[in-house]
Amino acid sequence: MAKCLKCSKYRAWRLADGRVKCANCGVVSKPRKIWDLSRLPEATKARLLECFVFGVPVYRLRFRVQVSAPAAERFYRLSRAACAYAENLREPLFGHLELDETTFGGHRPGLRGWGAAGKVIVFGILKRNGIVCVSPISARNHREIIEKVVSQTTPGSLYYTDEWQAYTSLRMRGSHIVIRKEKGRPKGREHINGIEGFWSYAKHWLYPYRGVPQRYFHLYLGEVAFRFNHRNEDLVPLVMALMKSIDATKIELKPVQFG
């Protein structure tokens, strides 16, 4: 079952010729890709895609690209959705894996750390010298963490974590090495510098946006993970190919509430 491109109801059926017919409104439409959801001229979309890949925020485009800020922001959101969709299709990770969690969000008055209000908790898994898999979680607890580990890793892996007790049961899935720290530095040769380095990379990449809308944070997070995992590739043709190949009915642009 697909989503109708007109009424957005999930009562649309894909016909044998590839078209989509909605059981709610009866409209039959041709399948569209993410690239086609924007009605901007092709040259303008190509220019916006380059700016997106180079990390140029929308508020800096007003003198270089002749397009309204809402239209540019929507195209950026479509680009992020394509990146996030590709990241969600990754196979579970296996091997030497570093696990950690952090919070994203600006300075807030009141409690600090995990009790701070208005921040999003993110859990990450990084394969050493490889790719990263990150996702928001509603709470920092054992159930949330283990659910992510089960869905995103393969049993038999070697897990590196800090001393948080929620990771204790990882020895049931594979080998588990606990990294103990003294004054913020690992004791011994073992470490989780890889995933901690990614947190720094992600937060520095998002900083120029002057704040990220929390309701679309999952798309920004997918974008940053995609950039990191393809850090040695030219992203312009890569993202364009994604946007021109992914069915528009497979992405979800609705805001997400955290907490």
QUIURBEL-V745913 format. One record per backbone hydrogen bond with DSSP energy under -0.5 kcal/mol. NH is the residue of the N-H (numbers start at 0). CO is the residue of the C=O. If there is no record, write none. Layout:
nh: [NH:NH]
co: [CO:CO]
//
This chain:
nh: [1:3:7:10:11:12:14:14:17:19:20:21:22:25:28:28:33:34:35:36:36:37:44:45:46:47:48:49:50:51:52:53:54:55:56:59:60:63:64:66:71:72:73:74:75:76:77:78:79:80:81:82:83:84:85:86:87:88:88:89:92:96:96:97:98:99:101:103:114:115:118:119:120:121:122:123:124:125:126:127:127:129:132:134:136:140:144:145:146:147:148:149:150:151:152:153:155:156:157:158:158:159:160:160:166:167:169:170:171:172:173:174:176:177:178:178:179:181:184:186:187:195:196:197:198:199:200:201:202:203:204:205:206:207:208:209:215:216:218:219:220:221:222:223:224:225:226:227:228:229:230:232:234:237:238:239:240:241:242:243:244:244:245:247:249:250:255]
co: [11:8:3:8:1:20:12:18:14:28:12:26:10:21:19:26:245:242:32:32:33:34:40:41:42:43:44:45:46:47:48:49:51:50:54:56:57:60:60:64:67:68:69:70:71:72:73:74:75:76:77:78:79:80:81:82:83:84:85:86:151:94:157:125:159:123:121:119:111:112:115:103:136:101:134:99:132:97:130:95:125:126:124:122:120:138:140:141:142:143:144:145:146:147:148:92:172:153:94:156:174:96:158:176:163:164:166:167:168:169:169:156:158:175:160:176:177:184:181:179:185:191:192:193:194:195:196:197:198:199:200:201:202:203:205:206:212:213:215:215:216:217:218:219:220:221:222:223:224:225:227:229:232:233:234:235:236:237:238:239:240:241:241:31:246:247:214]
//
